[in-house]
């Protein structure tokens, strides 16, 4: 672990254990303080998000997945053709609505679709799992159509499912006209929306496993190779999807993890998508870090309440991870414990305060604190005797 991060963790731990600033006031639980771009997404931007490396991409975004923070953005809400990045949504619907051991009969319509191909044949019977890998690794348009027809019964019905799910997931500037991504006037998305769809798709272990698979052998012994070159060239790469059409240019959605960070990068219409993605990932890993400030169930502070039978031990209600700049992390972070107005007795698990984290004068995070154990109320004579002792 880098020295600066070790020093930061020591400082935060010391501040937590030695917190003595207790404010008696009735308060409601405080959530994360970043203002969301969309309430359903809860996404934050670092102040310098629109500054950073120069890229050839017409639109790009770098999103840190554990803290829901945009680290870099360039025309991220501009509407662009998404090419085969469309298949992220196709794969998501396949996983949400199908079973991997389903046997799919490939239709003539699916087998003859143009563009990149998994080389499935009309009438071929193939497991849905193979089609999932066929649309994600070699980016088979034929595999995408075959899977879509199986899930929804027809292409129009599947496209309707795609658009409905996009709205549900907060992709407000996205519209799909097909499951494969070939150019169409009513088929578009944005770098931001595609990052959000990628974030959801990665929650499915089957998707995460598929997109980081380099080669896959089908049930009939065909071998498909992943089109994502970052899997061979970038440390920690985890997929996700390439895409190329005449209107969209070269596109890429990629994910990579190091230490406690998971980055999702999307570049659209790039002159060199591998170079752009690598530059953006390197920039984010070199300049930012995710620090665990609090862990659920691990005491942060304690206070002796007047007439309390024992010290009130404060533990966080959930883990708290914050994004920091590596250069200034240990110099600017501070913590504060605020105790709610409490009435004894207190039961274990009761919400009793809030733990706040500041960067300079700005509050960057806050989580509820709970009582670790019961604290009963002492009688007046018992309290006087303890004070006398």
C-alpha positions as CSV (number, residue, x, y, z in Angstrom):
1,X,0.0,0.0,0.0
2,X,1.4,3.5,-0.9
3,X,2.9,5.5,2.0
4,X,0.4,8.3,1.6
5,X,-2.6,5.9,1.9
6,X,-1.1,4.2,4.9
7,X,-0.6,7.6,6.5
8,X,-4.2,8.6,5.6
9,X,-5.6,5.4,7.2
10,X,-3.6,6.0,10.4
11,X,-4.8,9.6,10.6
12,X,-8.5,8.7,10.0
13,X,-8.3,5.8,12.6
14,X,-6.8,8.1,15.2
15,X,-9.4,10.8,14.5
16,X,-12.2,8.2,14.8
17,X,-11.0,6.7,18.1
18,X,-10.2,10.1,19.6
19,X,-13.3,11.9,18.5
20,X,-14.3,14.2,21.3
21,X,-16.5,16.7,19.5
22,X,-20.0,15.6,20.6
23,X,-22.9,17.8,19.5
24,X,-26.2,17.2,21.3
25,X,-29.0,17.8,18.9
26,X,-31.9,16.0,17.4
27,X,-31.0,15.1,13.8
28,X,-32.3,13.0,10.9
29,X,-29.9,10.5,9.4
30,X,-27.6,12.1,6.9
31,X,-26.8,10.4,3.6
32,X,-24.0,10.9,1.1
33,X,-23.6,14.6,0.4
34,X,-22.8,14.5,-3.3
35,X,-25.6,16.0,-5.3
36,X,-26.8,13.4,-7.8
37,X,-27.0,14.1,-11.5
38,X,-30.2,12.0,-11.5
39,X,-31.8,11.1,-8.2
40,X,-32.2,7.4,-9.3
41,X,-28.5,7.2,-10.0
42,X,-26.8,9.0,-7.2
43,X,-23.8,9.9,-9.3
44,X,-21.2,12.5,-8.2
45,X,-18.7,14.5,-10.2
46,X,-15.2,15.4,-8.9
47,X,-14.7,19.2,-9.3
48,X,-12.1,18.7,-12.1
49,X,-14.0,16.1,-14.0
50,X,-14.1,18.1,-17.2
51,X,-10.3,18.6,-17.1
52,X,-7.8,15.9,-17.7
53,X,-6.0,14.0,-20.4
54,X,-6.4,14.9,-24.1
55,X,-8.2,12.2,-26.0
56,X,-9.2,11.8,-29.7
57,X,-12.7,10.5,-28.7
58,X,-15.6,12.7,-29.5
59,X,-17.2,11.7,-26.2
60,X,-15.7,9.9,-23.1
61,X,-16.3,9.3,-19.5
62,X,-14.4,7.6,-16.6
63,X,-16.6,6.4,-13.7
64,X,-15.5,5.0,-10.4
65,X,-18.0,2.3,-9.6
66,X,-17.5,1.7,-5.8
67,X,-18.2,5.4,-4.9
68,X,-20.4,6.3,-7.9
69,X,-18.1,9.1,-9.0
70,X,-17.3,10.6,-12.4
71,X,-13.6,11.3,-12.6
72,X,-13.4,12.5,-16.1
73,X,-16.0,13.6,-18.7
74,X,-15.9,14.9,-22.2
75,X,-19.2,15.5,-24.0
76,X,-20.6,12.7,-21.9
77,X,-24.3,13.6,-22.5
78,X,-23.8,14.2,-26.3
79,X,-26.0,11.8,-28.3
80,X,-23.9,9.4,-30.4
81,X,-24.4,6.2,-32.3
82,X,-23.3,3.4,-29.8
83,X,-22.4,0.6,-32.3
84,X,-22.0,-2.8,-30.6
85,X,-21.9,-1.2,-27.2
86,X,-25.7,-1.8,-27.7
87,X,-25.0,-5.4,-26.8
88,X,-24.4,-4.5,-23.2
89,X,-28.1,-3.9,-22.9
90,X,-28.9,-7.0,-25.0
91,X,-26.8,-9.2,-22.7
92,X,-28.4,-7.6,-19.6
93,X,-31.9,-8.5,-20.8
94,X,-30.8,-12.0,-21.8
95,X,-29.5,-12.5,-18.2
96,X,-32.5,-11.0,-16.6
97,X,-35.1,-12.9,-18.7
98,X,-33.5,-16.1,-19.9
99,X,-31.9,-19.3,-18.6
100,X,-28.4,-20.1,-19.8
101,X,-29.3,-23.8,-20.5
102,X,-32.2,-22.8,-22.8
103,X,-31.8,-24.3,-26.2
104,X,-32.4,-21.7,-29.0
105,X,-33.2,-22.5,-32.6
106,X,-31.5,-19.9,-34.8
107,X,-34.0,-18.3,-37.3
108,X,-33.1,-17.5,-40.9
109,X,-33.5,-13.8,-40.0
110,X,-30.9,-14.1,-37.3
111,X,-28.4,-16.0,-39.4
112,X,-28.4,-13.6,-42.3
113,X,-28.0,-10.3,-40.3
114,X,-25.1,-8.3,-41.7
115,X,-22.0,-7.1,-39.9
116,X,-19.8,-8.8,-37.3
117,X,-20.8,-12.5,-37.0
118,X,-20.6,-15.5,-34.6
119,X,-21.3,-17.6,-37.7
120,X,-24.5,-19.3,-36.4
121,X,-26.5,-21.2,-39.0
122,X,-30.3,-21.2,-39.8
123,X,-32.0,-24.0,-37.8
124,X,-29.0,-24.5,-35.5
125,X,-29.9,-25.4,-32.0
126,X,-27.6,-23.7,-29.6
127,X,-27.5,-23.0,-25.8
128,X,-28.4,-19.5,-24.8
129,X,-25.1,-19.3,-22.9
130,X,-23.3,-19.8,-26.2
131,X,-25.3,-17.0,-27.8
132,X,-24.4,-14.7,-24.8
133,X,-20.7,-15.3,-25.4
134,X,-21.2,-15.0,-29.1
135,X,-22.7,-11.6,-28.9
136,X,-20.2,-10.3,-26.3
137,X,-16.8,-11.8,-27.5
138,X,-16.8,-11.9,-31.3
139,X,-19.7,-9.3,-31.2
140,X,-21.9,-11.5,-33.3
141,X,-24.9,-9.5,-34.7
142,X,-26.5,-12.9,-35.6
143,X,-26.1,-14.1,-32.0
144,X,-27.7,-10.9,-30.7
145,X,-30.7,-11.3,-32.9
146,X,-31.1,-15.0,-32.1
147,X,-31.0,-14.3,-28.4
148,X,-33.4,-11.4,-28.7
149,X,-35.9,-13.4,-30.6
150,X,-35.7,-16.2,-28.0
151,X,-36.2,-13.8,-25.1
152,X,-39.1,-11.7,-26.5
153,X,-40.5,-13.7,-29.4
154,X,-39.7,-11.0,-32.0
155,X,-37.3,-8.2,-32.6
156,X,-39.9,-5.4,-32.1
157,X,-40.9,-6.9,-28.8
158,X,-37.2,-7.1,-27.7
159,X,-36.5,-3.5,-28.7
160,X,-39.5,-2.4,-26.6
161,X,-38.0,-4.3,-23.7
162,X,-34.6,-2.6,-24.3
163,X,-36.1,0.9,-24.3
164,X,-38.3,0.2,-21.2
165,X,-35.3,-1.1,-19.3
166,X,-33.1,1.8,-20.3
167,X,-35.7,4.2,-18.8
168,X,-35.8,2.2,-15.6
169,X,-32.0,2.4,-15.3
170,X,-31.9,6.1,-15.8
171,X,-30.5,6.1,-19.3
172,X,-32.5,9.2,-20.3
173,X,-30.7,10.0,-23.5
174,X,-30.8,6.5,-25.0
175,X,-33.0,4.9,-27.6
176,X,-32.6,1.5,-29.2
177,X,-33.9,0.4,-32.6
178,X,-32.2,-3.1,-32.7
179,X,-30.3,-5.5,-30.4
180,X,-26.9,-5.4,-32.2
181,X,-26.0,-1.7,-32.8
182,X,-26.0,-1.3,-36.6
183,X,-26.6,2.3,-37.5
184,X,-30.2,3.5,-37.5
185,X,-31.6,7.1,-37.1
186,X,-33.6,6.1,-34.0
187,X,-30.7,4.2,-32.4
188,X,-28.5,6.3,-30.1
189,X,-27.0,6.7,-26.6
190,X,-24.4,8.7,-24.7
191,X,-21.1,8.0,-23.0
192,X,-22.8,8.6,-19.6
193,X,-25.7,6.3,-20.3
194,X,-23.5,3.5,-21.5
195,X,-21.4,3.8,-18.4
196,X,-24.5,3.5,-16.3
197,X,-25.7,0.5,-18.2
198,X,-22.3,-1.1,-17.9
199,X,-22.4,-0.5,-14.1
200,X,-25.7,-2.5,-13.8
201,X,-24.6,-5.3,-16.2
202,X,-21.4,-5.8,-14.1
203,X,-23.6,-6.6,-11.1
204,X,-24.4,-9.9,-12.8
205,X,-21.6,-12.4,-12.3
206,X,-22.3,-14.2,-15.6
207,X,-21.9,-10.9,-17.5
208,X,-18.7,-9.9,-15.6
209,X,-17.2,-13.4,-16.3
210,X,-18.2,-13.3,-19.9
211,X,-16.7,-9.9,-20.8
212,X,-13.3,-10.7,-19.3
213,X,-13.1,-14.1,-21.0
214,X,-10.4,-14.0,-23.6
215,X,-11.5,-17.1,-25.6
216,X,-14.5,-19.3,-25.3
217,X,-15.2,-22.8,-26.7
218,X,-18.8,-23.4,-27.6
219,X,-20.8,-26.6,-27.0
220,X,-20.1,-27.7,-30.6
221,X,-16.3,-26.9,-30.3
222,X,-16.2,-23.6,-32.1
223,X,-13.8,-21.1,-30.5
224,X,-14.5,-17.4,-30.2
225,X,-11.9,-14.7,-29.2
226,X,-12.7,-11.5,-27.4
227,X,-12.4,-8.3,-29.5
228,X,-11.3,-6.3,-26.4
229,X,-7.5,-6.0,-26.7
230,X,-7.2,-4.4,-23.3
231,X,-7.6,-7.8,-21.7
232,X,-4.2,-8.6,-23.0
233,X,-2.5,-5.2,-22.5
234,X,-3.9,-3.5,-19.4
235,X,-3.3,-4.7,-15.9
236,X,-6.6,-5.3,-14.1
237,X,-8.7,-5.1,-17.3
238,X,-12.2,-6.7,-16.9
239,X,-13.9,-6.3,-20.3
240,X,-16.4,-4.8,-21.4
241,X,-17.3,-4.3,-25.1
242,X,-16.0,-3.0,-28.4
243,X,-18.1,-1.4,-31.2
244,X,-17.5,-0.1,-34.7
245,X,-19.8,1.2,-37.4
246,X,-19.5,3.9,-40.0
247,X,-21.6,6.4,-38.1
248,X,-20.3,5.5,-34.6
249,X,-16.6,5.1,-35.5
250,X,-14.5,3.1,-33.1
251,X,-16.1,2.8,-29.6
252,X,-15.1,1.0,-26.4
253,X,-16.6,0.4,-23.0
254,X,-14.0,-1.0,-20.6
255,X,-13.6,-1.8,-17.0
256,X,-10.5,-2.3,-14.8
257,X,-9.9,-2.8,-11.1
258,X,-6.9,-2.1,-8.9
259,X,-6.7,-1.9,-5.1
260,X,-10.2,-0.9,-4.0
261,X,-11.2,0.9,-7.3
262,X,-13.2,-0.3,-10.2
263,X,-13.2,2.0,-13.2
264,X,-15.6,2.0,-16.1
265,X,-14.4,4.0,-19.1
266,X,-16.4,4.7,-22.3
267,X,-15.0,6.3,-25.4
268,X,-17.1,7.0,-28.5
269,X,-15.9,7.8,-32.0
270,X,-12.3,7.5,-31.1
271,X,-9.3,7.7,-33.5
272,X,-7.5,5.2,-31.3
273,X,-9.8,3.7,-28.7
274,X,-7.1,1.5,-27.1
275,X,-4.8,4.5,-26.6
276,X,-7.6,6.8,-25.3
277,X,-8.9,4.2,-22.9
278,X,-5.5,3.3,-21.6
279,X,-4.7,7.0,-21.1
280,X,-7.9,7.7,-19.2
281,X,-7.5,4.6,-17.0
282,X,-3.9,5.4,-16.2
283,X,-4.9,9.0,-15.3
284,X,-7.6,7.8,-12.9
285,X,-5.5,5.2,-11.2
286,X,-2.6,7.5,-10.8
287,X,-4.5,10.5,-9.4
288,X,-7.3,9.0,-7.3
289,X,-7.8,6.4,-4.6
290,X,-10.7,4.9,-2.7
291,X,-10.2,4.8,1.0
292,X,-12.2,2.8,3.5
293,X,-12.9,5.3,6.3
294,X,-15.4,3.1,8.3
295,X,-16.5,-0.5,8.4
296,X,-19.8,-1.8,9.5
297,X,-19.7,-3.0,13.1
298,X,-16.2,-1.6,13.8
299,X,-16.3,1.0,16.7
300,X,-15.5,4.5,15.7
301,X,-15.9,6.3,19.0
302,X,-17.3,6.1,22.5
303,X,-18.7,8.5,25.0
304,X,-19.8,8.3,28.6
305,X,-23.3,9.6,28.9
306,X,-24.5,11.2,32.1
307,X,-26.1,8.4,34.2
308,X,-25.3,5.8,31.5
309,X,-24.5,2.3,32.8
310,X,-21.6,1.9,30.4
311,X,-19.9,3.9,27.7
312,X,-21.9,4.4,24.6
313,X,-19.9,2.7,21.8
314,X,-20.7,4.1,18.3
315,X,-20.4,1.9,15.2
316,X,-21.2,2.8,11.6
317,X,-24.4,1.4,10.1
318,X,-22.6,0.4,6.9
319,X,-19.2,0.6,5.3
320,X,-18.0,4.1,4.1
321,X,-15.6,4.5,1.3
322,X,-14.6,7.8,-0.1
323,X,-12.7,8.9,-3.2
324,X,-9.6,11.0,-2.6
325,X,-6.9,12.6,-4.6
326,X,-3.6,10.8,-3.9
327,X,-1.5,14.0,-3.7
328,X,-3.6,15.7,-1.0
329,X,-5.4,12.9,0.7
330,X,-3.6,12.8,4.1
331,X,-3.4,16.6,4.3
332,X,-7.1,17.5,4.0
333,X,-9.3,14.8,5.5
334,X,-10.8,15.2,9.0
335,X,-13.7,13.6,10.8
336,X,-16.4,14.6,13.2
337,X,-18.8,12.6,15.4
338,X,-22.1,14.3,16.2
339,X,-24.3,12.6,18.8
340,X,-28.1,12.8,18.6
341,X,-30.1,14.0,21.5
342,X,-30.4,10.7,23.4
343,X,-32.8,9.4,26.0
344,X,-31.7,6.4,28.2
345,X,-32.1,3.5,28.0
346,X,-30.6,2.9,24.5
347,X,-30.9,-0.4,22.7
348,X,-28.2,-2.0,20.6
349,X,-28.7,-1.0,17.0
350,X,-30.5,2.3,17.8
351,X,-29.4,5.2,15.6
352,X,-27.6,7.6,18.0
353,X,-25.5,9.9,15.9
354,X,-23.7,10.6,12.7
355,X,-20.1,10.3,11.5
356,X,-19.0,13.0,9.1
357,X,-15.9,13.3,6.9
358,X,-14.5,16.6,5.7
359,X,-12.1,17.6,3.0
360,X,-10.9,20.9,4.1
361,X,-14.1,22.8,5.1
362,X,-16.3,20.8,2.8
363,X,-18.3,17.8,4.1
364,X,-17.8,14.9,1.6
365,X,-19.6,12.1,3.4
366,X,-21.7,11.2,6.4
367,X,-23.2,8.0,7.7
368,X,-25.4,7.1,10.6
369,X,-23.9,5.7,13.8
370,X,-25.6,3.0,15.9
371,X,-25.2,1.9,19.5
372,X,-23.1,-1.3,19.6
373,X,-24.6,-2.5,22.9
374,X,-27.5,-1.7,25.3
375,X,-26.9,1.2,27.7
376,X,-29.3,1.4,30.6
377,X,-30.0,4.3,32.9
378,X,-28.4,4.3,36.4
379,X,-30.3,5.3,39.4
380,X,-29.5,8.6,41.0
381,X,-27.7,6.9,44.0
382,X,-25.7,4.6,41.7
383,X,-24.7,7.6,39.5
384,X,-23.6,9.6,42.6
385,X,-21.6,6.6,43.9
386,X,-19.8,6.2,40.5
387,X,-18.9,9.9,40.5
388,X,-17.7,9.6,44.0
389,X,-15.5,6.7,43.1
